[in-house]
Amino acid sequence: MNTVTRNLLRPDTPSSDVMRRPIRDILAVVTSTAPWARSARVGVHLAARWDSALSACLVVPALHGFAAAAECDAVGRHGESSIAAKETAGAADFTLFAQRHGIAETHWVVASTNMVRTLRELGTWHDLAILEHDIVEPDGPLESLFDALLACRIPCLVLSPACDPAPQFARIAIEWNGSIEAIRAMHAALPLLLEASEVHLLGNSLCGSWHDGAGMACFDPVDYLARRGVSVIVHDIRADSPAVGEALLEQSGRVRAELLVVDAYAPASQRERICGDVTRHALMHADIPVLMHH
């Protein structure tokens, strides 16, 4: 792997029309309440930081495995009274927990169907979803988690097991391959990028360039971020197909990134399959939180 680095300093005065895009509605997918799951604690931290509304969705143990809809419906029919009880008790506990951190607007819901459907429906009401990597059991299907992230259609922050409950994300690494998905992921990360002290753009030469196949020049991501007051260090990662994901995580570790921003693919072409494999590798093996957007 070869790495080429270039640095663009943060402008002293960002353009006056550049406004920080607040994330108004955050969704935390919660797996436990005593103690509160990492997703709830990180959600509270970010909601307080951005003055956002915070929702929590409790995923009952029977649904952790991302079961099929028919199976989940059966679970729901036999556990309606239990879910109703969790709705009532959990709402009061969550409101108190959030209010202690200065959050005024909260919402509590208990999932009664599979995670793909749950995230698809709740995603329409929110700007960011937070969930834990190990929401899937150790021997559970990672592909089901990936399907749920794609169905959500909003940025998803997937927390690593060792994630700080009050993360600062001072150093952020962004996977870049010139794709529409990569642009969306970078755009979704802007509120965090604007607060970071270091931003590293990890260019993936294998998956694409900063120009599309028709020859139309895309926005230069370095220039785009600089105009918004974000300092960027660019690393050109050159690796063979099977090693791209590993190289991405290796470089993230070298720059001591606290967050990795990646795109999320529903592969249709060979190029998308390669990039999708990179995304899955990051999701499986990253020891830092991963922000994904499809």
N, C-alpha and C positions, 0 to 999 in steps of 0.2 A: 504494500500500500504506500502510495506517495501522497504527501499532504502539502499543498501550497497555501500560504496564508497571506491575506492582505487586510489592512485595517483602515476603516473609515471613521474618523473621529466624530463624536457627537457635536452637532452645531451648537454654538453658544446660545442662539435664540431660535427655537423652532418656529415654523410658520404660525402666524396668529390664528389661522383657520384650522389648525390641527387641534382637535379636542380629544381628550381621553374618553374612550368609549366605555362607559360603565356597564358592567354586567348586572342587569337589574334583577333577574330571577335565577336563583341557583337551586338545583335539585341534588340532594344527597341521598344516595341509595344506601340504606342503613341495614346492617345485619345483626346488630345487638344494641341494647339500650342500657345495660348494666354490666360493665361500663359501656359508655357510648362508643360506637364504632369509629374508626379513624376517619371514615367519610363524613360522619356528622361533625367531628371536631375540626377537620379541615374546612368543611362547609361553613361552620360558625366563624372560623378565623377569617375566611375570605369575605363572607357576607358583612362582617363588622368592618373589614378593611375598605370595602367598596360601598357601604351603606345599602346593601342589597336585601331583597326579600329572600327568605330561605324556606324551602320545602324539604321535607324528609319523607322518603318512602321506605317503610319497613318491609323487607323481604323475608317471609316466613321460611323456616328451614326446609319445608317440603318443596319450595320453589327455587332453592339455591342452585339446583342442578340444571336449571333451564329446561325443565321437562316440556313435553309437547302440550299443546293447548288442551286436548281432551283429558290428559292425565291431570293437568292443573285444575281444570273445571271440576273433576271428580274430587280432588283435594278440597277445592273451595266449597263444594256442597256439603262435605262432611265436617268442614271446619268453620262454617259461617259464624257460629256463636263465638268461637275463639277469636276470629278476625275482628268481629264487632267489639269484643272486649279490648283487644289491642288498640283499636281505633280510639276508643274513649280514653283509656288510661295513657296511651302513648302521646296523645295530643297535649294533655296537660303537662306531662313530664318534659316533652320536647319544647313547649312554649317557655316553661320555666328555665330550662337549660339555655335556650337561645337568649332569653331576656337578660340572663346574668352576664351575657357578653354584649349587651347593648343592641340586640336585634329586635326591632319592633314588629315586623311583619313575618309571620311564620305560617306554615301549613303542614299538616300531617296526614299521611295516607298509608294504608297497609295494602300491599300487593295481593291480589286474589287470582292472578293469572300468570302466565309465563313471562319471563323477563323481556323477550323480544317485543311482545305486545305491550307490556308495561312501559318500557322505555320509549316505544314509538308514540304512545298516547301522551305520556307525561312530557316527552320532549317538546311537544308542540306548545307547551305553556312556559318553557324555561329557556334560558340562554346558555346554561352550562350544567352538565351533569357530572357528579363526582361519585365514583365507585371504587371498590377495592379489587386489586388483581386477584386475590384469593377468595373472591365471592364464588368462584368455581372451585369445587372440591379438588384436592391434589390429583385425583385420577379422573376428573371430570373433563368434558369436551371443551377445549379452548375455542374451537370453531363456533360453538354456541354463543360464547361471550362476544366473539368478533361479530357475529350476526346481530346481536343485540346492540352493539356499538354502531353498526351501520344503520340499523333501523331507527336509532335515536335521532339522527340527522341534525344534531347540535354538537358543539364541542364537548368532548368527554375527557375528564381528568381521571386517569386510572392510577390509583395510588399503589406504591410498592409497600411490601410488608414493613419496611423500616422507615416509612415516611414520617417526618416530623409533623406532629399535630398542628403546629403553627408555622408552616413553611414560609420562607421569605422569597425563594426563587430568585436569588440575586444573580446567579449565573444560569443562563438558558441556552440550550443548543437546539437548533432547528434543522431538521432534515430538509434538503432542498433538491428537487429534481425537475423543476420547471413545470410540473403538472398543475391542472386546475385544482386537484385535491391539495397539493402542497401550498398553493396560494391561499386556499380557504383556511388551511390549518394555521398558516402564518398570520393571516388576517384575524382569525379568532383569538390568537395569542396576544394581540396588540396591548390589551390592558396590562398584561403581565410584563411584556417587553418594555413598556414605557416606565415600569418601576424597577427593572433589572439594572444592575451595574455592569454586567457583561452579557453580550449576545453573540453567539457563535453560529454562523451559517455553514452547515456541513453539506457542501455541494456533492451530489451523487452523479458523477459523469456517466455511469452506465445507464441510468434510467431516463436521462433527458438532459436538455440544455435550457438556456434562457430564451430560446426561440422555438416556436412550434414547427411542426412538420411542413406547414405551408409557407414558411419563410416570414410570417408575421412576427415582428419584434415584440416580445412580451415586456411588461414592466420589469426593470432591473430591480430585484428585491433589495439590494444594498441601497440604491438611490431612494426607493420607496420608503424604507425604514429611516434613512437619514433625514428625509423631509419631515418625518414625525419625531425627530429628536432622539433616535435610537442609534447608539454606537454599535457597529457591526465588525466582527472579525470573520473573514471568510476562509474556509478550509476546503480545498478541492480533494475529495476522497476518490481514489482510483483503485478499484478492486474488482476481481472477477465475480461473476454472479453469485456463487454460493457464499462468498465472503463479505458481501456488501453489508448485511445486517450486523455481522460481527465487527466489521470495521467502523460502522456507525457508532456502536456502543463503546468501542475502544477509544475513539476520538472524543466521545462525550466524557469518558472517564478522564482523559488527559487534560481536558479543559475544566475539570471538576464541576461539570454541569449539575445543577440541582433539579432541572426539569428538561425533558426531551419533548420537542414538538414534532409530530409526524403526521403524514396524511394517512387516510384509511381508504383502501381500495375494495371494490367488488370486482375482481379480475374478469375481464372479458378477452383481452388480447394478451399476447406473449409478454409485451412490455409491462402491462398491468400486473401480470402474474409475478414477474420478477420483483416489481415494486411492492406488490402485496406481500410477498414472502419477506421482504425487508421489514414491513410493518409488523407482521406476525412475530418475527424474530425479536423485534424491540419489545413487543407486548409480553412475550414469554420470558425474556432474559434480562430486561432492564432492572437495575436495582435502585432506580430513581423513578419518580412519578412521570407518566407519559401523558401528554395532551394530544388527543386524536380528534380529527374532524374529517367526515366523509363529504 
